[in-house]
Amino acid sequence: MKSSSSSPRRKFALEVNRADPEIDLARAALLVAQEEYPQLPVEHYLARLDGMAEEVRDRLANETAPVVVLQELIRTLYERHRLRGNRKAYYDPRNSFLSDVLDRRKGIPLTLGIILLEVGWRLDLPLEGVNFPGHFLVRFPGQEVRLLVDPFDSGRVRFEDQAQELLDRVYGGMVRVRPEFLKSAARREMLVRLLTNLKGVYLNVHDDRRALSAVERILVIHPTTTTEIRDRGTILARLGRTEEALAQLQWYLDYAPEATDASRIRALVEELKGAGTGGDEE
């Protein structure tokens, strides 16, 4: 039997406990997938990212101009490896597992963006993730020009001042670009976004066990996020783990007594207390 120290959750916790710039984003994302697929060969998939970077280098010969490297990177990923956005099944959980995205060659903006970032970083490109509302982007902050790459749209490149066009596609012209929309995303923020995507997918299909797993890994990154502690409590309640649910929900009420949903959570707490703890799992 594997020791807990070698479990995907433990390895994930060790990875995200590093200083943010030192987090291996691809490894952490693959450890998210490994919790779903316990036999997942993480090193194999990291080697595939290495191979993609080598493929770009081979095609560049001695060319080192960053914009040219970026163009060849996009061409390699989207034309040669045929990565694409999964428009037909956007909410398929496999779109959030980096191993599945590499195998199936389709995913959501975030996982495709992680591939773009990781291969680009191997090529010494100064790429940044951008937690744009509703649509993750990758930025190339060049000395002469700042570009936004859309990982979901075949790596389409836009100038940063064209970001409103992207926002209009998501919100139909109802939202204007604000500076905070274009902030660089820390690696922890990208992992939280990945796990939040999974959490939403699983909640929508009432898979509480997997939704709980996503919430708990968000809490590994940010242990005192009140809304995640609330969600952990409500999911635990649905799973019949009453004592644990009460502890989480009471913590939430203690730290966020004026929250807009506080009355609803208090009612749930009273309901759980009334039901007693006889149904708890061992």
Number of C-alpha atoms within 10 A of each C-alpha: 3 6 7 10 10 10 15 21 20 14 17 22 17 14 19 19 14 12 10 14 10 11 17 15 22 23 18 24 22 26 27 26 20 21 17 15 14 11 8 16 13 17 11 11 18 16 11 13 20 15 13 21 20 15 15 22 18 11 13 15 8 8 11 14 10 16 15 12 20 21 13 18 25 23 16 18 24 20 14 9 13 14 25 22 22 18 11 7 13 16 18 15 17 19 27 27 24 29 26 17 21 19 10 15 19 23 29 28 23 27 28 30 24 24 21 26 22 21 25 23 14 14 20 12 21 14 22 23 25 24 21 19 16 12 17 23 28 28 23 22 15 13 7 7 10 13 20 24 25 22 30 24 15 18 25 12 18 16 13 16 11 13 19 15 14 19 20 14 11 14 12 10 12 8 12 12 17 10 6 11 15 19 14 17 18 17 22 21 18 21 24 20 16 22 23 19 18 25 22 16 19 21 15 12 9 12 13 19 14 17 23 22 20 25 23 20 19 24 18 18 18 14 12 14 12 19 13 21 23 24 19 23 28 24 21 22 21 12 16 17 19 24 19 17 26 22 14 23 25 18 17 24 19 11 12 15 15 10 14 9 11 17 13 10 20 16 11 18 23 12 11 17 13 9 11 12 15 10 12 15 11 4
